[in-house]
Amino acid sequence: MKRENEIKVNWCPVCNQGWVEIKMDIGEKKMILVCDECDSTWDTPEKMSLNDTNDYRPIEKTRNPTPKEIRDLGWEKYIIKDINDFMRTFPIDS
Ligand SMILES: [Zn+2]
């Protein structure tokens, strides 16, 4: 069973309430980044700021990518490996 936090790449800069995760868009056959809270999307992990979100929202047609799909795109280096470690360097106001 794959744990969901294996594909988190960032804390959402838009809503500050959710994790941005890698998803596979089934219709477009491409990987995107989606906030699990506000559904903002991004094209690449390199361009993830407040102003670079897409209007495009394929939320109904996404699935989790396979580890191979993530590796093929070279995105595995963006995946947060230790959530606690990440949170220490990225404090969230509550
Ligand atoms: Zn969000």
Backbone and ligand atoms as CSV (ligand in chain L), in Angstrom:
chain,resi,resn,atom,element,x,y,z
A,1,MET,N,N,0.845,-1.206,0.000
A,1,MET,CA,C,0.000,0.000,0.000
A,1,MET,C,C,0.875,1.248,0.000
A,2,LYS,N,N,0.679,2.060,-0.995
A,2,LYS,CA,C,1.491,3.265,-1.128
A,2,LYS,C,C,0.941,4.369,-0.237
A,3,ARG,N,N,1.836,4.942,0.534
A,3,ARG,CA,C,1.393,6.043,1.389
A,3,ARG,C,C,1.296,7.317,0.580
A,4,GLU,N,N,0.261,8.085,0.853
A,4,GLU,CA,C,0.004,9.280,0.061
A,4,GLU,C,C,1.090,10.334,0.170
A,5,ASN,N,N,1.756,10.391,1.310
A,5,ASN,CA,C,2.735,11.470,1.466
A,5,ASN,C,C,3.991,11.228,0.646
A,6,GLU,N,N,4.021,10.144,-0.104
A,6,GLU,CA,C,5.185,9.907,-0.950
A,6,GLU,C,C,5.180,10.750,-2.206
A,7,ILE,N,N,4.058,11.393,-2.504
A,7,ILE,CA,C,4.032,12.226,-3.700
A,7,ILE,C,C,3.729,13.687,-3.402
A,8,LYS,N,N,3.893,14.082,-2.168
A,8,LYS,CA,C,3.755,15.500,-1.849
A,8,LYS,C,C,5.018,16.237,-2.296
A,9,VAL,N,N,4.847,17.411,-2.897
A,9,VAL,CA,C,6.028,18.153,-3.329
A,9,VAL,C,C,6.151,19.518,-2.657
A,10,ASN,N,N,5.055,20.025,-2.125
A,10,ASN,CA,C,5.133,21.354,-1.538
A,10,ASN,C,C,3.899,21.627,-0.681
A,11,TRP,N,N,4.047,22.586,0.220
A,11,TRP,CA,C,2.892,23.117,0.930
A,11,TRP,C,C,2.279,24.170,0.030
A,12,CYS,N,N,0.967,24.194,-0.089
A,12,CYS,CA,C,0.327,25.046,-1.092
A,12,CYS,C,C,0.522,26.535,-0.808
A,13,PRO,N,N,1.128,27.269,-1.760
A,13,PRO,CA,C,1.339,28.699,-1.571
A,13,PRO,C,C,0.067,29.514,-1.796
A,14,VAL,N,N,-0.965,28.898,-2.344
A,14,VAL,CA,C,-2.208,29.622,-2.635
A,14,VAL,C,C,-3.124,29.651,-1.410
A,15,CYS,N,N,-3.462,28.488,-0.885
A,15,CYS,CA,C,-4.427,28.444,0.219
A,15,CYS,C,C,-3.749,28.300,1.574
A,16,ASN,N,N,-2.473,27.892,1.572
A,16,ASN,CA,C,-1.757,27.678,2.814
A,16,ASN,C,C,-2.481,26.689,3.738
A,17,GLN,N,N,-3.217,25.757,3.141
A,17,GLN,CA,C,-3.976,24.794,3.934
A,17,GLN,C,C,-3.825,23.366,3.465
A,18,GLY,N,N,-3.133,23.182,2.349
A,18,GLY,CA,C,-3.087,21.819,1.825
A,18,GLY,C,C,-1.758,21.486,1.196
A,19,TRP,N,N,-1.594,20.199,0.856
A,19,TRP,CA,C,-0.388,19.720,0.212
A,19,TRP,C,C,-0.564,19.700,-1.292
A,20,VAL,N,N,0.500,20.073,-1.986
A,20,VAL,CA,C,0.515,19.943,-3.432
A,20,VAL,C,C,1.095,18.578,-3.768
A,21,GLU,N,N,0.352,17.809,-4.536
A,21,GLU,CA,C,0.754,16.448,-4.860
A,21,GLU,C,C,0.862,16.254,-6.366
A,22,ILE,N,N,1.695,15.300,-6.757
A,22,ILE,CA,C,1.819,14.955,-8.173
A,22,ILE,C,C,0.633,14.089,-8.574
A,23,LYS,N,N,-0.012,14.471,-9.649
A,23,LYS,CA,C,-1.125,13.675,-10.167
A,23,LYS,C,C,-0.931,13.442,-11.655
A,24,MET,N,N,-1.496,12.364,-12.135
A,24,MET,CA,C,-1.489,12.100,-13.564
A,24,MET,C,C,-2.855,12.487,-14.114
A,25,ASP,N,N,-2.844,13.383,-15.098
A,25,ASP,CA,C,-4.074,13.761,-15.769
A,25,ASP,C,C,-4.394,12.671,-16.791
A,26,ILE,N,N,-5.445,11.950,-16.576
A,26,ILE,CA,C,-5.760,10.799,-17.423
A,26,ILE,C,C,-6.116,11.232,-18.844
A,27,GLY,N,N,-6.850,12.334,-18.956
A,27,GLY,CA,C,-7.251,12.800,-20.275
A,27,GLY,C,C,-6.082,13.299,-21.103
A,28,GLU,N,N,-5.245,14.143,-20.514
A,28,GLU,CA,C,-4.133,14.758,-21.239
A,28,GLU,C,C,-2.893,13.868,-21.243
A,29,LYS,N,N,-2.889,12.830,-20.408
A,29,LYS,CA,C,-1.724,11.963,-20.263
A,29,LYS,C,C,-0.476,12.745,-19.899
A,30,LYS,N,N,-0.607,13.637,-18.959
A,30,LYS,CA,C,0.578,14.341,-18.477
A,30,LYS,C,C,0.465,14.523,-16.976
A,31,MET,N,N,1.617,14.717,-16.368
A,31,MET,CA,C,1.621,14.878,-14.936
A,31,MET,C,C,1.510,16.347,-14.587
A,32,ILE,N,N,0.761,16.595,-13.541
A,32,ILE,CA,C,0.560,17.953,-13.066
A,32,ILE,C,C,0.695,17.946,-11.551
A,33,LEU,N,N,0.634,19.143,-10.979
A,33,LEU,CA,C,0.699,19.268,-9.534
A,33,LEU,C,C,-0.620,19.869,-9.064
A,34,VAL,N,N,-1.212,19.228,-8.066
A,34,VAL,CA,C,-2.536,19.642,-7.624
A,34,VAL,C,C,-2.555,19.789,-6.107
A,35,CYS,N,N,-3.118,20.898,-5.638
A,35,CYS,CA,C,-3.301,21.058,-4.193
A,35,CYS,C,C,-4.481,20.206,-3.756
A,36,ASP,N,N,-4.278,19.423,-2.694
A,36,ASP,CA,C,-5.365,18.543,-2.248
A,36,ASP,C,C,-6.447,19.297,-1.482
A,37,GLU,N,N,-6.224,20.567,-1.257
A,37,GLU,CA,C,-7.201,21.347,-0.502
A,37,GLU,C,C,-7.978,22.315,-1.388
A,38,CYS,N,N,-7.270,23.143,-2.170
A,38,CYS,CA,C,-7.969,24.180,-2.952
A,38,CYS,C,C,-8.017,23.845,-4.442
A,39,ASP,N,N,-7.388,22.745,-4.849
A,39,ASP,CA,C,-7.418,22.297,-6.244
A,39,ASP,C,C,-6.687,23.215,-7.213
A,40,SER,N,N,-5.811,24.069,-6.733
A,40,SER,CA,C,-4.941,24.817,-7.637
A,40,SER,C,C,-4.039,23.830,-8.354
A,41,THR,N,N,-3.654,24.151,-9.593
A,41,THR,CA,C,-2.761,23.250,-10.323
A,41,THR,C,C,-1.556,23.997,-10.874
A,42,TRP,N,N,-0.468,23.238,-11.072
A,42,TRP,CA,C,0.744,23.774,-11.693
A,42,TRP,C,C,1.259,22.779,-12.723
A,43,ASP,N,N,2.016,23.313,-13.677
A,43,ASP,CA,C,2.571,22.453,-14.725
A,43,ASP,C,C,3.841,21.744,-14.291
A,44,THR,N,N,4.699,22.462,-13.569
A,44,THR,CA,C,5.977,21.868,-13.187
A,44,THR,C,C,6.339,22.272,-11.764
A,45,PRO,N,N,7.153,21.460,-11.112
A,45,PRO,CA,C,7.595,21.793,-9.751
A,45,PRO,C,C,8.514,23.019,-9.733
A,46,GLU,N,N,9.154,23.313,-10.863
A,46,GLU,CA,C,10.052,24.472,-10.902
A,46,GLU,C,C,9.284,25.787,-10.808
A,47,LYS,N,N,8.089,25.782,-11.358
A,47,LYS,CA,C,7.288,27.001,-11.350
A,47,LYS,C,C,6.116,26.851,-10.415
A,48,MET,N,N,6.402,26.997,-9.130
A,48,MET,CA,C,5.306,26.855,-8.191
A,48,MET,C,C,5.212,28.066,-7.298
A,49,SER,N,N,4.580,29.107,-7.791
A,49,SER,CA,C,4.354,30.251,-6.932
A,49,SER,C,C,2.893,30.636,-7.026
A,50,LEU,N,N,2.559,31.639,-6.272
A,50,LEU,CA,C,1.180,32.105,-6.192
A,50,LEU,C,C,0.651,32.502,-7.568
A,51,ASN,N,N,1.530,33.056,-8.404
A,51,ASN,CA,C,1.069,33.625,-9.671
A,51,ASN,C,C,1.160,32.665,-10.845
A,52,ASP,N,N,1.696,31.495,-10.614
A,52,ASP,CA,C,1.896,30.579,-11.732
A,52,ASP,C,C,0.866,29.453,-11.790
A,53,THR,N,N,-0.220,29.606,-11.099
A,53,THR,CA,C,-1.216,28.540,-11.131
A,53,THR,C,C,-1.933,28.506,-12.473
A,54,ASN,N,N,-2.478,27.366,-12.790
A,54,ASN,CA,C,-3.251,27.211,-14.025
A,54,ASN,C,C,-4.727,27.465,-13.767
A,55,ASP,N,N,-5.421,27.848,-14.813
A,55,ASP,CA,C,-6.882,27.906,-14.734
A,55,ASP,C,C,-7.452,26.510,-14.900
A,56,TYR,N,N,-6.663,25.725,-15.597
A,56,TYR,CA,C,-7.002,24.372,-15.970
A,56,TYR,C,C,-7.180,23.485,-14.742
A,57,ARG,N,N,-8.325,22.850,-14.612
A,57,ARG,CA,C,-8.583,22.048,-13.408
A,57,ARG,C,C,-9.176,20.683,-13.728
A,58,PRO,N,N,-8.337,19.727,-13.961
A,58,PRO,CA,C,-8.808,18.393,-14.389
A,58,PRO,C,C,-9.070,17.449,-13.222
A,59,ILE,N,N,-9.522,17.992,-12.127
A,59,ILE,CA,C,-9.585,17.223,-10.894
A,59,ILE,C,C,-10.381,15.921,-11.015
A,60,GLU,N,N,-11.384,15.907,-11.864
A,60,GLU,CA,C,-12.221,14.723,-11.981
A,60,GLU,C,C,-11.492,13.556,-12.633
A,61,LYS,N,N,-10.455,13.867,-13.391
A,61,LYS,CA,C,-9.838,12.824,-14.211
A,61,LYS,C,C,-8.365,12.633,-13.886
A,62,THR,N,N,-8.022,12.572,-12.628
A,62,THR,CA,C,-6.627,12.340,-12.287
A,62,THR,C,C,-6.496,11.048,-11.487
A,63,ARG,N,N,-5.294,10.517,-11.526
A,63,ARG,CA,C,-4.986,9.364,-10.690
A,63,ARG,C,C,-3.584,9.585,-10.137
A,64,ASN,N,N,-3.211,8.779,-9.174
A,64,ASN,CA,C,-1.842,8.866,-8.679
A,64,ASN,C,C,-0.893,8.292,-9.721
A,65,PRO,N,N,0.224,8.961,-9.976
A,65,PRO,CA,C,1.200,8.428,-10.929
A,65,PRO,C,C,1.943,7.243,-10.327
A,66,THR,N,N,2.499,6.419,-11.187
A,66,THR,CA,C,3.319,5.311,-10.705
A,66,THR,C,C,4.716,5.853,-10.418
A,67,PRO,N,N,5.481,5.151,-9.566
A,67,PRO,CA,C,6.867,5.592,-9.302
A,67,PRO,C,C,7.678,5.712,-10.587
A,68,LYS,N,N,7.423,4.854,-11.554
A,68,LYS,CA,C,8.160,4.911,-12.818
A,68,LYS,C,C,7.814,6.182,-13.595
A,69,GLU,N,N,6.559,6.535,-13.615
A,69,GLU,CA,C,6.141,7.758,-14.315
A,69,GLU,C,C,6.807,8.986,-13.706
A,70,ILE,N,N,6.912,8.991,-12.388
A,70,ILE,CA,C,7.551,10.113,-11.707
A,70,ILE,C,C,9.048,10.154,-12.038
A,71,ARG,N,N,9.676,8.979,-12.039
A,71,ARG,CA,C,11.104,8.906,-12.369
A,71,ARG,C,C,11.368,9.334,-13.803
A,72,ASP,N,N,10.509,8.868,-14.720
A,72,ASP,CA,C,10.697,9.192,-16.138
A,72,ASP,C,C,10.686,10.688,-16.386
A,73,LEU,N,N,9.917,11.401,-15.593
A,73,LEU,CA,C,9.819,12.843,-15.769
A,73,LEU,C,C,10.869,13.588,-14.942
A,74,GLY,N,N,11.562,12.855,-14.092
A,74,GLY,CA,C,12.591,13.476,-13.266
A,74,GLY,C,C,12.041,14.271,-12.099
A,75,TRP,N,N,10.834,13.952,-11.691
A,75,TRP,CA,C,10.216,14.707,-10.613
A,75,TRP,C,C,10.434,14.087,-9.242
A,76,GLU,N,N,11.076,12.924,-9.179
A,76,GLU,CA,C,11.221,12.273,-7.882
A,76,GLU,C,C,12.046,13.120,-6.922
A,77,LYS,N,N,12.921,13.973,-7.480
A,77,LYS,CA,C,13.753,14.807,-6.602
A,77,LYS,C,C,12.942,15.894,-5.902
A,78,TYR,N,N,11.741,16.151,-6.394
A,78,TYR,CA,C,10.908,17.185,-5.771
A,78,TYR,C,C,10.029,16.647,-4.666
A,79,ILE,N,N,9.926,15.337,-4.593
A,79,ILE,CA,C,9.035,14.748,-3.601
A,79,ILE,C,C,9.605,14.923,-2.194
A,80,ILE,N,N,8.758,15.342,-1.304
A,80,ILE,CA,C,9.179,15.547,0.083
A,80,ILE,C,C,9.348,14.189,0.748
A,81,LYS,N,N,10.557,13.928,1.211
A,81,LYS,CA,C,10.814,12.612,1.783
A,81,LYS,C,C,10.535,12.565,3.275
A,82,ASP,N,N,10.726,13.671,3.922
A,82,ASP,CA,C,10.485,13.713,5.359
A,82,ASP,C,C,9.636,14.937,5.682
A,83,ILE,N,N,8.360,14.697,5.935
A,83,ILE,CA,C,7.421,15.793,6.163
A,83,ILE,C,C,7.851,16.657,7.348
A,84,ASN,N,N,8.280,16.016,8.433
A,84,ASN,CA,C,8.668,16.780,9.619
A,84,ASN,C,C,9.852,17.684,9.328
A,85,ASP,N,N,10.784,17.151,8.554
A,85,ASP,CA,C,11.942,17.927,8.164
A,85,ASP,C,C,11.524,19.138,7.338
A,86,PHE,N,N,10.627,18.896,6.405
A,86,PHE,CA,C,10.128,19.951,5.530
A,86,PHE,C,C,9.448,21.041,6.357
A,87,MET,N,N,8.628,20.642,7.316
A,87,MET,CA,C,7.879,21.605,8.103
A,87,MET,C,C,8.796,22.481,8.959
A,88,ARG,N,N,9.925,21.927,9.343
A,88,ARG,CA,C,10.855,22.714,10.146
A,88,ARG,C,C,11.451,23.866,9.345
A,89,THR,N,N,11.638,23.627,8.043
A,89,THR,CA,C,12.218,24.675,7.218
A,89,THR,C,C,11.145,25.544,6.572
A,90,PHE,N,N,9.899,25.198,6.804
A,90,PHE,CA,C,8.810,25.890,6.145
A,90,PHE,C,C,7.672,26.093,7.150
A,91,PRO,N,N,7.882,26.939,8.138
A,91,PRO,CA,C,6.877,27.081,9.202
A,91,PRO,C,C,5.549,27.638,8.677
A,92,ILE,N,N,4.489,27.095,9.194
A,92,ILE,CA,C,3.152,27.523,8.763
A,92,ILE,C,C,2.478,28.273,9.903
A,93,ASP,N,N,1.949,29.424,9.575
A,93,ASP,CA,C,1.187,30.174,10.558
A,93,ASP,C,C,-0.161,29.477,10.793
A,94,SER,N,N,-0.502,29.333,12.035
A,94,SER,CA,C,-1.796,28.679,12.286
A,94,SER,C,C,-2.805,29.651,12.874
L,1,ZN,ZN,ZN,-4.149,25.028,-1.995
